Amino acid sequence: MPFTKRIDAAVIRSLRTAQAGAAPPKLAAALEHAVLPGGARIRPQICMSVAKACGDDQPQIADAAAAAIELIHCASLVHDDLPCFDDAGFRRGKPSVHVAYGEPLAVLAGDSLIILAFETLARQAHHDCQRTAQLILSLTQSTGMPNGICAGQAWESEPEVNLSAYHRAKTGALFVAASRMGAIAAGHDPEPWTELGARIGEAFQVADDLRDVLYDEETLGKPVGQDEIHTRPNAVSELGVRGAIRRLKDILGGAIASIPSCEGEAELAEVVRKTAERLTPVSVKRSGAAHAV
């Protein structure tokens, strides 16, 4: 995938800011445990890809946007794994932050990463105040209430859950932020890019639901069967495996069709195709039941 080195460098720069000076050593270590090594970095990849498609005229702002999105995502994983939520013992193939450092430091690590994300954006104000303000607003809307990832987590405490609203908030919100913030970072109107992020986010959630059913813990790198254990709504329970596979294929096809006309349209379409390939569970690809669009 493109931009990997650029994204990693931006994330590490932000992380070192939080670890500087007289930072508490255990909390500083917990932050690094939560962020490094990274996962697929799909959200910042989308952000960077959209920024490039829009000209990427201020790469330092795009770097900050991508890093901020990834830091928020990592924070959400730290909190998701806590005993009060999923009570997951490992993440990305290693112990979860609360297992490695204890619950108090895990809570503080997640909180610190959220704050660090917004600090990372705020530090770009001297480059372009307007873009920076738009980026902060966009990430805020995708993180908090009423439509951000906090709202998505809260849906799990409701007696009746609207699956579409749940997925849009819990998973889709940060993908929408990624596509919109990529456009903002390059000085473009974010609105035409909203659908792309929403569709990739929905596809990611359906693919995650499929992996939760089809993969084992070693392959997935985290506990499986969590939706069933916690009686959470998911695409497989609603549509069945075959129905969820068809839905995934339809969403990914729509994602490519939604790309706005721009100079980098063809290159971005290829990035989305590669993302689709990455999202599709291996067992689904092997069965021939679905294929990358």
N, C-alpha and C positions, 0 to 999 in steps of 0.2 A: 504494500500500500504506500502511496506517496506521503510525504510530509512527516514520516515517523521521526526522523532525527530532529527536525525543527520543533515538533510537538514536545518530544522528550526534553529538549533543551529548555523550552519555555516553562514546562512544568517544574523542572529542577531549579530553574532560577527563582520561581515563586516559592518553592519549598525552602530553599536556602535562606530566603528573606525571613521566613517564620522560625528558622532554626538558629538565627544569628544571635550574637551577644550573649546575655546571661539567660538564655532560654532553659526551662526545666529539662534536664537531659532525657528523662523517661517520656515526657510528652513529645519532645523533638523526635525521639526514636519511633514513637507510635505514629507520628505523621508520616515518616518515611515508610514505615511498614504498610500503611494504608495506601500509599501512592505508588511505591516502587517494589518490584518491577510492575509495569503497567499491564493492563489487559489489551484488548483489541484496539482501544482508543478510537472507536468508531465515531463517537460524537465530535471530538476535535478534528478528525479526518474530514468529516462532512463540513465543518465550519471552514477549515482551510481550503477545501475544494471549491466551496461556494465563493469564498473571498478571491481565489485565483480566477474563477470564471468571471468575476466582476472586475478584474483588473489588478487586485492586490496592490494598490498604490501606496499603502502604508503598512508594510509587512509587520512592523513592530506592534501595531494595534491588532492585527489578525493573530499574531502569536499570543498576545495577552488574552484575547477572546477565547482562543482554543484552550489555553491553559486554565482559564477560569471555569469553563464548562467541564473540563476533566476533573478539576478539584471538587466541584459540586457533586459530580457523579461519584467520586471516591468517598466523599462525606456521606452520601446517601447509602452506600454499601456498608460503611462502618455502622451506621445507625440501624440499617435493615437487619444486620446480623446479631444485634443485641438480644439478650434473652427475652426482653419485653416484646420483641417483634418475632423474628424468625428463629432465634436461638440457634444460629448456624455456627458450627465449630470451626469451619475452615472456609477460605475464600481464595480463589486463584491458586489453589493447590498448596496453601500454607495456612497456619492457624489464623482465625479471625482476630481482629485487633483486641476485642474484649477477652479472648482466650490468652493471647500473648501478653497483654498489659493490664488486664483487669477492666471491669465495667466503668469505673470512674474516669480512667484515662481514655477509654474508648469514646465515651460521651464527649469529653473535652476535645479529643482529636477530631471527631466529626464536626463539632461546633467550630473549631479553629480552622478547619479546611473551608468551611462555608465563608467565614470572615476573610480568609486569605484570598478566596476567589474574587470577592468584591474589592479587596485592596489591590489585587493584581490589575483589575480594570481601572480603578481610580488613579493609579500611577501613570496612566496614559493620558491624563487630562491635558498635560502640557503639549502633547502632540496635536490633539484635536478635542476640544471641550465638548462639542456637539456630539461627535461620534461616541465619545466616552460615556456621556450621559445616556444616550440611546442604548448602548450596550448594557449599562448597569440596570436600566429599566427593563430591558428584555429579559435579562437573567433573573431579575427579581420576580417578574411575572411567571417565569417558568419554574421557580423554586418554591414560592410560598402559596398563599391562598388568594383566590379561590380555585385556581386552575393549575397550580404547580405540583411538584412532586410531594410536597407536604400534604396537599389535598388528596393526592393519589394514595398515600399511606393511610390517611384518615378514612378513606372509603372502606377499608378492611374492617373498621369498627362499626359500620352501619349494618342494620338488620337486613336491608335490601340494597343490592348493589346494581347500578347501571353499568354493565360490562364495558360499554363503549366509553362512558365518562371516566370510569376507573382507569382504563388503559390510556386514554388521552392524557390524564394527569400523571399517573404513576410512571409511565414509560415515555409516552409521546412528547411530554412537555419539554424535556431536555433536547430531543431531536429537533423540535420546532425552534428552540433557542439556538441550536447549532446552525441551522440553515439561515435563520434571520440574522444572527450575529455575524455570520460570514459576510452577508450582504452589507450590513451596517459598517463593519470594519473596513470595507472597501469603498464606502461612501455611496452605496446604492439603497434604494427603497427596499425595505425588508418584506413588505407585504406580498409581492409576487412569489416569494420563496417559502411562504408559510406551508403551503400544501405539500411541498417536497419533504420537509421535515416531518410533518404529520404522518405522511404515508410511510416513510422509513421507520418512524417510531412505532406505528401500528404493526408493521411487518416484524420488527424486532420483538415485540411482545408476543405475537403469534408464534414466532420461531422459538422464543424462550419457553413458551408453554409446551411446544412439541419436544424440545430438548429435556424438559423436566419429566416428561413421560417416557421418552425413548432412550435416554442416556443413563449410564451408571455414574456413580459419584466420582470415580477415578477419571473418567473421560471428561466430565463436566467441570471438575475442579471445585465443586461446592456440593452441598447436600442436594439430593434429588427428592422428588415427590413432595415438595414443600406445599404446593397448592392443595393437594389432597389432605395433607396433615393439618393444615390450617384452614381447611374448607374455604379456600379463596376461589373467586370466580376465575375461569380461564377459558381460552378458546377451545381446548380439546374437550373439556366437559360439556361445553355448549354445542360444539359442531362435530365432535368425534375427530379421530386422527385424520381420516381422509378429507373431511370437510375443512379442517384447519389447514391442511396442505393446500387445498384448492384456494382457500382464502389468502394464504401467504403468496401464492403465485399471482393472484389477481392484484393484490396490493403493490407488489414489486413492479408489475407491469405499469400500473398507474403512476408509480413514483417517477419512472423515466419519462412518461408522457407529460408529467406536470412541470418538468424543468423549463423555466422561462427562456425565451430566446435571448442568447447572449454570445459573446465572442468565444467563450470556453464551453459552449453547450455540449459539443461532441465528447470532449474530454471528461466533463462531469458525468455524462451518461455512462461512460465506461467505468468511472468510479462507482456509480450506483450499481452497475452490473456486477462488479467485483464484490461490492458489499452484499448484494443478493446471494452470491455464491458462498460468501462467508457465513451468512445468516442461516442458510438452508442446512438443517441437520444432516449429517453424513449418511445416516441410515435411510433418510428420505431420498437423497440423491442416488444412492446405490440401488434403491428399489425402482427407480425410474418414475416414481409417482409424482415427482416435481422436478423441474430443472431451472437453472438460473435463467433469468430473462435477459 
